[in-house]
Amino acid sequence: MYAVVEIAGQQYKVKESDRLFVPLLPSEVGATLKFENVLLLADDKGAKIGTPHIEGSFVQARVASHVKDEKVLVFRKKRRKGFKVRKGHRQQYTEIEITKVA
């Protein structure tokens, strides 16, 4: 059984015991989250598609950790002007583990 669920404005295909990196969520490590924006629910019998969401279905997950991605460098330069700027940032993610699809 798998589901397509909307988490923080993005769609993810999930099944039980999957580990995902999603944009930073404001919750503590070890907390249980419940996502009710399920767009598709499928098993070996068939698929159920929501319009836009499936009523009464949800995906339950546990927050495993908060991590940062690799550093992204942004470099700007204007030729012959002596202008150079180098900036960078590390995107923050939350690692979640899917515990239940219902």
C-alpha positions as YAML, in Angstrom:
chain: A
units: angstrom
residues:
- id: 1
  name: MET
  ca: [0.00, 0.00, 0.00]
- id: 2
  name: TYR
  ca: [1.28, 3.45, -0.86]
- id: 3
  name: ALA
  ca: [-0.07, 6.98, -0.87]
- id: 4
  name: VAL
  ca: [0.67, 10.34, -2.44]
- id: 5
  name: VAL
  ca: [0.57, 12.95, 0.30]
- id: 6
  name: GLU
  ca: [1.07, 16.70, 0.37]
- id: 7
  name: ILE
  ca: [3.65, 17.81, 2.96]
- id: 8
  name: ALA
  ca: [4.67, 21.49, 3.23]
- id: 9
  name: GLY
  ca: [3.33, 22.27, -0.25]
- id: 10
  name: GLN
  ca: [5.13, 19.38, -2.00]
- id: 11
  name: GLN
  ca: [3.84, 15.96, -3.03]
- id: 12
  name: TYR
  ca: [5.56, 12.75, -1.92]
- id: 13
  name: LYS
  ca: [4.90, 9.10, -2.71]
- id: 14
  name: VAL
  ca: [5.14, 7.25, 0.62]
- id: 15
  name: LYS
  ca: [4.67, 3.80, 2.08]
- id: 16
  name: GLU
  ca: [5.17, 2.46, 5.59]
- id: 17
  name: SER
  ca: [8.72, 2.56, 7.01]
- id: 18
  name: ASP
  ca: [9.91, 5.09, 4.38]
- id: 19
  name: ARG
  ca: [12.31, 7.83, 5.47]
- id: 20
  name: LEU
  ca: [11.91, 11.22, 3.78]
- id: 21
  name: PHE
  ca: [13.62, 14.58, 3.89]
- id: 22
  name: VAL
  ca: [10.97, 17.31, 3.81]
- id: 23
  name: PRO
  ca: [11.31, 21.10, 4.28]
- id: 24
  name: LEU
  ca: [11.79, 22.13, 7.90]
- id: 25
  name: LEU
  ca: [8.72, 21.43, 10.05]
- id: 26
  name: PRO
  ca: [8.19, 23.19, 13.41]
- id: 27
  name: SER
  ca: [8.13, 20.09, 15.63]
- id: 28
  name: GLU
  ca: [10.40, 18.37, 18.13]
- id: 29
  name: VAL
  ca: [12.47, 15.26, 17.42]
- id: 30
  name: GLY
  ca: [10.42, 12.19, 18.30]
- id: 31
  name: ALA
  ca: [7.07, 13.92, 17.83]
- id: 32
  name: THR
  ca: [4.28, 12.21, 15.89]
- id: 33
  name: LEU
  ca: [2.80, 14.07, 12.92]
- id: 34
  name: LYS
  ca: [-0.45, 13.40, 11.09]
- id: 35
  name: PHE
  ca: [-0.82, 14.50, 7.45]
- id: 36
  name: GLU
  ca: [-4.42, 14.53, 6.22]
- id: 37
  name: ASN
  ca: [-3.83, 15.91, 2.71]
- id: 38
  name: VAL
  ca: [-3.78, 12.49, 1.01]
- id: 39
  name: LEU
  ca: [-4.18, 12.87, -2.76]
- id: 40
  name: LEU
  ca: [-4.01, 9.19, -3.80]
- id: 41
  name: LEU
  ca: [-4.28, 5.91, -1.92]
- id: 42
  name: ALA
  ca: [-3.38, 2.67, -3.69]
- id: 43
  name: ASP
  ca: [-3.03, -1.01, -2.82]
- id: 44
  name: ASP
  ca: [-3.09, -4.30, -4.75]
- id: 45
  name: LYS
  ca: [-6.89, -4.03, -5.27]
- id: 46
  name: GLY
  ca: [-6.80, -0.62, -6.96]
- id: 47
  name: ALA
  ca: [-6.32, 3.09, -6.44]
- id: 48
  name: LYS
  ca: [-8.53, 5.75, -4.92]
- id: 49
  name: ILE
  ca: [-8.00, 9.30, -6.18]
- id: 50
  name: GLY
  ca: [-9.12, 12.29, -4.17]
- id: 51
  name: THR
  ca: [-10.87, 15.41, -5.46]
- id: 52
  name: PRO
  ca: [-8.59, 17.05, -4.28]
- id: 53
  name: HIS
  ca: [-8.16, 15.06, -1.02]
- id: 54
  name: ILE
  ca: [-9.46, 11.72, 0.22]
- id: 55
  name: GLU
  ca: [-11.77, 12.24, 3.21]
- id: 56
  name: GLY
  ca: [-10.93, 10.20, 6.32]
- id: 57
  name: SER
  ca: [-7.49, 9.03, 5.18]
- id: 58
  name: PHE
  ca: [-4.21, 10.11, 6.72]
- id: 59
  name: VAL
  ca: [-0.49, 9.40, 6.88]
- id: 60
  name: GLN
  ca: [1.18, 9.25, 10.28]
- id: 61
  name: ALA
  ca: [4.91, 9.96, 10.66]
- id: 62
  name: ARG
  ca: [7.55, 10.34, 13.36]
- id: 63
  name: VAL
  ca: [10.17, 13.11, 13.30]
- id: 64
  name: ALA
  ca: [13.59, 11.42, 13.21]
- id: 65
  name: SER
  ca: [15.89, 14.49, 13.07]
- id: 66
  name: HIS
  ca: [16.50, 17.97, 11.75]
- id: 67
  name: VAL
  ca: [19.37, 18.19, 9.25]
- id: 68
  name: LYS
  ca: [21.01, 20.63, 6.84]
- id: 69
  name: ASP
  ca: [21.70, 20.04, 3.16]
- id: 70
  name: GLU
  ca: [25.02, 20.60, 1.40]
- id: 71
  name: LYS
  ca: [26.15, 24.21, 1.08]
- id: 72
  name: VAL
  ca: [24.95, 26.03, -2.05]
- id: 73
  name: LEU
  ca: [27.26, 28.80, -3.26]
- id: 74
  name: VAL
  ca: [25.90, 31.86, -5.06]
- id: 75
  name: PHE
  ca: [28.53, 33.86, -6.96]
- id: 76
  name: ARG
  ca: [27.89, 37.17, -8.72]
- id: 77
  name: LYS
  ca: [30.40, 39.11, -10.82]
- id: 78
  name: LYS
  ca: [30.35, 42.09, -13.15]
- id: 79
  name: ARG
  ca: [33.18, 41.95, -15.60]
- id: 80
  name: ARG
  ca: [35.74, 44.76, -15.72]
- id: 81
  name: LYS
  ca: [34.16, 46.50, -12.68]
- id: 82
  name: GLY
  ca: [35.93, 44.75, -9.81]
- id: 83
  name: PHE
  ca: [32.58, 43.62, -8.38]
- id: 84
  name: LYS
  ca: [32.45, 40.11, -6.91]
- id: 85
  name: VAL
  ca: [30.06, 38.74, -4.29]
- id: 86
  name: ARG
  ca: [30.12, 35.20, -2.92]
- id: 87
  name: LYS
  ca: [27.31, 34.05, -0.64]
- id: 88
  name: GLY
  ca: [26.06, 30.66, 0.41]
- id: 89
  name: HIS
  ca: [23.40, 28.93, 2.44]
- id: 90
  name: ARG
  ca: [22.45, 25.49, 3.71]
- id: 91
  name: GLN
  ca: [18.82, 24.47, 3.31]
- id: 92
  name: GLN
  ca: [17.23, 22.98, 6.44]
- id: 93
  name: TYR
  ca: [15.25, 19.75, 6.27]
- id: 94
  name: THR
  ca: [13.31, 17.51, 8.63]
- id: 95
  name: GLU
  ca: [13.83, 13.77, 8.34]
- id: 96
  name: ILE
  ca: [10.59, 11.86, 8.96]
- id: 97
  name: GLU
  ca: [9.78, 8.17, 9.11]
- id: 98
  name: ILE
  ca: [6.36, 7.04, 7.89]
- id: 99
  name: THR
  ca: [4.72, 4.83, 10.52]
- id: 100
  name: LYS
  ca: [1.17, 4.37, 9.20]
- id: 101
  name: VAL
  ca: [-0.80, 4.82, 5.98]
- id: 102
  name: ALA
  ca: [-4.57, 4.62, 6.49]
...
